[in-house]
Amino acid sequence: IIFSIRVVVVQTSFTTPAAREKKRHAKMVDDHSKHQIDNFITGGISGCCAKTAVAPLDRLKILRQGNIPMYSKGTLWEAFKAIPKLEGGMKAYFKGNGVQMVRIFPYAGVGYVMFDLCLVWSKKMLGPQSHLASALAGALTGTIAVAVTYPLDLIRTRFAVQTTEKKYTGIVQSTKVMFKQEQGLRTLFRGLSPSLWGVVPYASISFSTYVNMKRYLIEEEAKFFVRKQDDGRKVLNARGKGICGITAGLLAQTVSYPIDLARRRIQIDGFAYNRNYGNFVNTI
């Protein structure tokens, strides 16, 4: 008993208010760090799953954007059916998807982590109720994510526009080939300018649309899209997340599509066909 009392006294004597506050702050930082790691992992995994699910359509889009002769004529359905026939089976739909997975994990992970941080900062700048805060946070998040992963995006596009001729076989090999045969390090960042111009409207519209639609549905208590948690808080259900995500994606993609088209043309400039688009303005 005496020993127990001594332990309690010693512990109490060293646990001053300042020490308790420091311990509480350290726990908050630790919890926040764990939350950010969880966001990075879940964001990366969800991004990989989503991109793999739409990989066949995404490759068809890139082939049409690049105006590849084998697929530029006829309807979309005819071009889609021609891919496995001309390129050796169903695996042709997923050409370049391996590079995409290497790219999309850090891209989506950085996006999920940075959006929370940028949203806090933008709300401090513009006010907690500002509708522009989410748009600014989205633009900053998209810009950072694109800049970090851009060389992989370029390599992935080169893989996707390869048809019967295989010039590139892997990430390291393709990097060496582009570095030696084209413009050195600059080649790996060809098209970065339109990518940054395009990601600003895309990310700001997509993030702000999602956040504002989510806020509206929860405030209006739309029963079909909202559910109550055990603690009484209202959150979006699967249908609510789906409708917000689809609407945000469609709107953002439509607005930014012309810039995305110019980006793809610049990325494959001189590779898929002998044409020199030059800079972003000339390409447009």
Beta strands, then each sheet from edge to edge (+ up, - down):
strand 1: 226-228
strand 2: 234-236
sheet 1: 1+ 2-
end
